Amino acid sequence: MSRSLVIAFVGLAALGVVGVVCPLCRAGARPVAAQERADTAVARLSVSGMTCATCPLTARLALQRLAGVYSAAVSYDSASAVVRYDPRRVNPTQIVRHLERLTGYRATLLAAGSAAGPRPRSR
């Protein structure tokens, strides 16, 4: 497969046009609640084990499938995730376990105010 074709395919997958990049895409993500409530909590996670630029999409879709999660943003460059969730329905430990179980990535809850650093550069 040519490089440009792979890039186009991954781009279409990110837009939801193609659903075969990861097994979670085929299953479909649970629709996110229309509005977050005022008591929305935020969990910041360090995520390791992601190996390519498509991995954050897989992690985001996995997180959004968990009942009580409103939204998730996952970054490959910083190896981190920010999850907005309903604390009455789910807690950070459940979020971490869910992500690890569905994706195989390792996740650690970050302390409030801390952030994951950028990925080390390979030489």
C-alpha positions as CSV (number, residue, x, y, z in Angstrom):
1,M,0.0,0.0,0.0
2,S,1.5,3.4,-0.9
3,R,2.2,5.9,1.8
4,S,-0.3,8.5,0.4
5,L,-3.0,5.8,0.3
6,V,-2.4,4.9,3.9
7,I,-2.5,8.5,5.0
8,A,-5.8,9.0,3.1
9,F,-7.2,5.9,4.7
10,V,-6.2,6.9,8.2
11,G,-7.7,10.4,7.5
12,L,-11.0,8.9,6.4
13,A,-11.0,6.7,9.5
14,A,-10.5,9.7,11.8
15,L,-13.5,11.3,10.1
16,G,-15.6,8.2,10.7
17,V,-16.0,7.5,6.9
18,V,-14.0,4.2,7.1
19,G,-14.4,2.0,10.1
20,V,-11.8,-0.7,9.8
21,V,-8.7,0.8,11.3
22,C,-9.3,-0.6,14.7
23,P,-11.8,-3.1,16.2
24,L,-13.5,-0.4,18.3
25,C,-14.4,1.5,15.2
26,R,-16.5,-1.3,13.8
27,A,-18.3,-1.6,17.1
28,G,-19.0,2.1,17.1
29,A,-18.7,4.5,20.0
30,R,-21.6,5.2,22.3
31,P,-23.1,8.6,21.5
32,V,-21.8,11.3,23.8
33,A,-24.4,13.0,26.0
34,A,-25.7,16.2,24.3
35,Q,-24.6,18.4,27.3
36,E,-22.2,17.9,30.1
37,R,-23.6,18.6,33.5
38,A,-22.3,21.3,35.8
39,D,-20.7,18.7,38.1
40,T,-18.5,17.2,35.4
41,A,-15.2,16.0,36.7
42,V,-11.9,15.8,34.8
43,A,-9.4,13.0,35.0
44,R,-5.9,13.3,33.5
45,L,-4.2,10.1,32.5
46,S,-0.7,9.1,31.4
47,V,-1.1,6.5,28.7
48,S,1.8,4.2,27.6
49,G,1.9,1.5,24.9
50,M,0.6,3.6,22.0
51,T,2.8,2.9,19.0
52,C,1.3,4.9,16.1
53,A,-0.7,8.0,15.3
54,T,-3.9,5.9,15.1
55,C,-3.6,4.7,18.7
56,P,-5.1,7.9,20.3
57,L,-8.2,7.4,18.2
58,T,-8.5,3.8,19.5
59,A,-8.0,5.0,23.1
60,R,-10.6,7.9,22.6
61,L,-13.2,5.6,21.2
62,A,-12.6,3.1,24.0
63,L,-13.0,5.8,26.7
64,Q,-16.2,7.2,25.1
65,R,-17.8,3.7,25.2
66,L,-17.7,3.8,29.0
67,A,-21.1,4.9,30.5
68,G,-20.6,8.2,32.3
69,V,-17.8,9.5,30.1
70,Y,-18.8,12.7,28.3
71,S,-15.6,13.2,26.2
72,A,-12.0,12.2,25.9
73,A,-9.0,13.7,24.3
74,V,-5.9,11.6,23.8
75,S,-2.5,12.8,22.6
76,Y,0.2,10.5,21.2
77,D,2.9,13.2,21.5
78,S,2.3,13.7,25.3
79,A,1.2,10.1,25.9
80,S,-1.8,11.5,27.9
81,A,-5.6,11.7,28.0
82,V,-8.0,14.1,29.4
83,V,-11.4,12.6,30.2
84,R,-14.5,14.5,31.2
85,Y,-17.0,12.3,33.1
86,D,-20.0,12.2,35.4
87,P,-18.6,11.4,38.9
88,R,-21.9,9.9,40.0
89,R,-21.7,7.2,37.3
90,V,-18.0,6.4,37.0
91,N,-14.8,7.0,38.9
92,P,-11.2,7.5,37.7
93,T,-10.1,4.0,38.7
94,Q,-12.9,2.5,36.5
95,I,-11.8,4.8,33.6
96,V,-8.2,3.5,33.9
97,R,-9.3,-0.1,34.1
98,H,-11.7,0.3,31.2
99,L,-9.0,1.8,28.9
100,E,-6.5,-0.9,29.8
101,R,-9.0,-3.7,29.3
102,L,-10.3,-2.5,25.9
103,T,-7.0,-1.4,24.4
104,G,-4.1,-3.1,26.2
105,Y,-2.5,0.3,26.8
106,R,-1.2,1.0,30.3
107,A,-2.8,4.0,32.0
108,T,-2.0,5.8,35.2
109,L,-4.1,8.5,36.8
110,L,-2.1,11.7,37.1
111,A,-2.3,13.9,40.2
112,A,-4.2,17.1,39.9
113,G,-2.1,19.8,38.3
114,S,0.5,17.4,36.8
115,A,0.8,16.7,33.1
116,A,2.5,13.9,31.1
117,G,5.7,15.0,29.3
118,P,6.5,14.7,25.7
119,R,7.5,11.3,24.3
120,P,11.3,10.7,24.4
121,R,12.8,10.9,20.9
122,S,14.4,7.8,19.5
123,R,17.9,8.1,18.3
